[in-house]
Amino acid sequence: MLDASRSRALIVLGFALAVAAGCSPSQPPTPPPSGVGGQRAAGESATDGGASATGAPSAELTILCGGSFREPMEQLVAQYEEKTGGKAVLSFGQSEDHLPKVKMKAAGDLFVSHDPYVQYTVDAGAMRRWVQVGYVAPVLVVGKGNPRKIAKIEDLAQPDLKVVLPNPEYSTCGEMVFKLLEKKGIKEAVLGNVGNALVRSHSEVATPIALGHREAGIMWNGVAHNWLGKLDIVPAPYEYDDEVRVGIMGLSYSKHPAEVEAFLKFAEEHGPKVFEEFGYVK
């Protein structure tokens, strides 16, 4: 009887020591959160969201880029790749065409556009952070030599002047121009000179003026800068109510946040100078 009691006591003592030592099979150790202590989430590669062994950003970024910013962004991306070893591909299109992809979080790591698309991206819950790199502003453009002596926006109402303007249904620039024409009371007179020449893109403003089919128009400053060999920009005071910023936006749903941040930091340092060189200033 004594031996049986002693045996039971030893069994209980042994079980208690095992529990104290953490050997209970029903309580496995809790792993650290993903990304801590070398742990990665399922499907995450060794280079996702980080840098390569050389320290260069490791993932290729897709940049949704408004068509008005092709030239400065091509230069900025080239500098980024040369100086950091990172990779980025530009996907061009109108900002209104890119926006649905951003709202659905369906494509892109960064988005290059202007107001009000910065706020639209915030409202969609798709903004990580953004960097301002310049301004877009409407400018008066005319044929080389300015044969009709256009000096101010009121001159677009001259009789028989052939005018081309951006369509406000598709263009922030067009919206700003129409508001100013209404404010000055010359909208109907100017639209009489426009006829059916309300166009969607800024290149469609520049091309007929460069070819002599139209005599004057209004377009974004930076795009006009690219056409200076074929048309002239008329110096005129800035009379518009709004300032329109150009932004490079990091998208919150990107699977490559470290590379996005690396590009944004590069854009903070180099972007304003590049965009200034291409005329994106007030």
Summary of the structure (lengths in Angstrom):
residues: 282
radius of gyration: 30.0
end to end distance: 100.6
largest distance: 123.1
contacts: 856
relative contact order: 0.18
helix: 40%
strand: 21%
